[in-house]
Amino acid sequence: MLLGREDINPNQADTKYGRTPLSWAAKEGHERIVKVLLGREDVNPNQADDYGWTPLSLAARKGHESIAKMLLGREGVNPDQADTGYGRVGLPAWT
């Protein structure tokens, strides 16, 4: 319902971790929410949180393979985006 409103910014990050709704949904494994958010053209799928994690890296870190595939299927998702916190490129080796 909220995403149907034009005055709602789906890229608004929270103040604790800097995560967007897409980041939280990807991290927690909420496939339906990720799908709805990715259906919006104004959602930034590469927006990193305050620790440098993107929605893709969060999904991969938590083992949410289907969400990672959804994200990779969206045009413009950069799988090689370096995180801003530690300069890692791609998915972390320790996940």
Contact map, one row per residue, 1 for C-alpha under 8 A:
11111000000000000000000000000000000000000000000000000000000000000000000000000000000000000000000
11111001000000000000000000000000000000000000000000000000000000000000000000000000000000000000000
11111101010000000000000000000000000000000000000000000000000000000000000000000000000000000000000
11111100000000000000000000000000000000000000000000000000000000000000000000000000000000000000000
11111111000000000000000000000000000000000000000000000000000000000000000000000000000000000000000
00111111100000000000000000000000000000000000000000000000000000000000000000000000000000000000000
00001111100000000000000000000000000000000000000000000000000000000000000000000000000000000000000
01101111110000000000000000000000000000000000000000000000000000000000000000000000000000000000000
00000111111100000000000000000000000000000000000000000000000000000000000000000000000000000000000
00100001111100000001110000000000000010000110000000000000000000000000000000000000000000000000000
00000000111110000001110000000000000000000011001000000000000000000000000000000000000000000000000
00000000111111000011100000000000000000000000000000000000000000000000000000000000000000000000000
00000000001111101111100000000000000000000000000010000000000000000000000000000000000000000000000
00000000000111111111000000000000000000000000000000000000000000000000000000000000000000000000000
00000000000011111110000000000000000000000000000000000000000000000000000000000000000000000000000
00000000000001111100000000000000000000000000000000000000000000000000000000000000000000000000000
00000000000011111110000000000000000000000000000011100000000000000000000000000000000000000000000
00000000000011111111000000000000000000000000000111000000000000000000000000000000000000000000000
00000000000111101111111100000000000000000000000111000000000000000000000000000000000000000000000
00000000011111000111111100000000000000000000001010000000000000000000000000000000000000000000000
00000000011110000011111110000000000000000000000000000000000000000000000000000000000000000000000
00000000011000000011111111000000110010000000100000000010000000000000000000000000000000000000000
00000000000000000011111111100000000000000000000010000110010000000000000000000000000000000000000
00000000000000000011111111110000000000000000000000000010000000000000000000000000000000000000000
00000000000000000000111111111110110000000000000000000000000000000000000000000000000000000000000
00000000000000000000011111111110010000000000000000000011011000010011000000000000000000000000000
00000000000000000000001111111100000000000000000000000010011011010000000000000000000000000000000
00000000000000000000000111111100000000000000000000000000001001000000000000000000000000000000000
00000000000000000000000011111110000000000000000000000000001001010010000000000000000000000000000
00000000000000000000000011111111110000000000000000000000000000000000000000000000000000000000000
00000000000000000000000011001111111000000000000000000000000000000110000000000000000000000000000
00000000000000000000000000000111111100000000000000000000000000000000000000000000000000000000000
00000000000000000000010010000111111110000000000000000000000000000000000000000000000000000000000
00000000000000000000010011000111111111000000000000000000000000000010000000000000000000000000000
00000000000000000000000000000011111111100000000000000000000000000000010000000000000000000000000
00000000000000000000000000000001111111110000000000000000000000000000000000000000000000000000000
00000000010000000000010000000000111111110010000000000000000000000000000000000000000000000000000
00000000000000000000000000000000011111111010100000000000000000000000001001000000000000000000000
00000000000000000000000000000000001111111000000000000000000000000000000000000000000000000000000
00000000000000000000000000000000000111111110000000000000000000000000000000000000000000000000000
00000000000000000000000000000000000001111110000000000000000000000000000000000000000000000000000
00000000010000000000000000000000000000011111000000000000000000000000000000000000000000000000000
00000000011000000000000000000000000011011111100000000000000000000000000000000000000000000000000
00000000001000000000000000000000000000000111111000000000000000000000000000000000000000000000000
00000000000000000000010000000000000001000011111000000111000000000000001000011000000000000000000
00000000000000000000000000000000000000000001111100000111000000000000000000001100100000000000000
00000000001000000001000000000000000000000001111110000110000000000000000000000000000000000000000
00000000000000000110000000000000000000000000011111111110000000000000000000000000001100000000000
00000000000010001111001000000000000000000000001111111100000000000000000000000000000000000000000
00000000000000001110000000000000000000000000000111111000000000000000000000000000000110000000000
00000000000000001000000000000000000000000000000111111000000000000000000000000000001110000000000
00000000000000000000000000000000000000000000000111111100000000000000000000000000011111000000000
00000000000000000000000000000000000000000000000111111111110000000000000000000000001100000000000
00000000000000000000001000000000000000000000111110011111110000000000000000000000001000000000000
00000000000000000000011101100000000000000000111100001111111000000000001000000000000000000000000
00000000000000000000000001000000000000000000110000001111111100000011001100000010000000000000000
00000000000000000000000000000000000000000000000000001111111110000000000000000000000000000111000
00000000000000000000001001100000000000000000000000001111111111000000000000000000000000000000000
00000000000000000000000001111000000000000000000000000011111111111011000000000000000000000000000
00000000000000000000000000000000000000000000000000000001111111111001000000000000000000000010001
00000000000000000000000000100000000000000000000000000000111111110000000000000000000000000011001
00000000000000000000000000111000000000000000000000000000011111110000000000000000000000000000001
00000000000000000000000000000000000000000000000000000000001111111000000000000000000000000000000
00000000000000000000000001101000000000000000000000000000001111111111000000000000000000000000000
00000000000000000000000000000000000000000000000000000000001100111111100000000000000000000000000
00000000000000000000000000000010000000000000000000000000000000011111110000000000000000000000000
00000000000000000000000001001010010000000000000000000001001000011111111000000000000000000000000
00000000000000000000000001000000000000000000000000000001001100011111111100000000000000000000000
00000000000000000000000000000000000000000000000000000000000000001111111110000000000000000000000
00000000000000000000000000000000001000000000000000000000000000000111111111000000000000000000000
00000000000000000000000000000000000001000000100000000011000000000011111111001000000000000000000
00000000000000000000000000000000000000000000000000000001000000000001111111101110000000000000000
00000000000000000000000000000000000000000000000000000000000000000000111111101000000000000000000
00000000000000000000000000000000000001000000000000000000000000000000011111111000000000000000000
00000000000000000000000000000000000000000000000000000000000000000000000111111000000000000000000
00000000000000000000000000000000000000000000100000000000000000000000000001111100000000000000000
00000000000000000000000000000000000000000000110000000000000000000000001111111110000000000000000
00000000000000000000000000000000000000000000010000000000000000000000000100011111100000000000000
00000000000000000000000000000000000000000000000000000001000000000000000100001111100000000110000
00000000000000000000000000000000000000000000000000000000000000000000000000000111110000001110000
00000000000000000000000000000000000000000000010000000000000000000000000000000111111000001100000
00000000000000000000000000000000000000000000000000010000000000000000000000000001111100111100000
00000000000000000000000000000000000000000000000100111100000000000000000000000000111111111000000
00000000000000000000000000000000000000000000000101111000000000000000000000000000011111100000000
00000000000000000000000000000000000000000000000001110000000000000000000000000000001111100000000
00000000000000000000000000000000000000000000000000010000000000000000000000000000001111110000000
00000000000000000000000000000000000000000000000000000000000000000000000000000000011111111000000
00000000000000000000000000000000000000000000000000000000000000000000000000000000011001111111000
00000000000000000000000000000000000000000000000000000000000000000000000000000001111000111111000
00000000000000000000000000000000000000000000000000000000100000000000000000000011110000011111000
00000000000000000000000000000000000000000000000000000000100110000000000000000011000000011111101
00000000000000000000000000000000000000000000000000000000100010000000000000000000000000011111111
00000000000000000000000000000000000000000000000000000000000000000000000000000000000000000011111
00000000000000000000000000000000000000000000000000000000000000000000000000000000000000000001111
00000000000000000000000000000000000000000000000000000000000111000000000000000000000000000011111
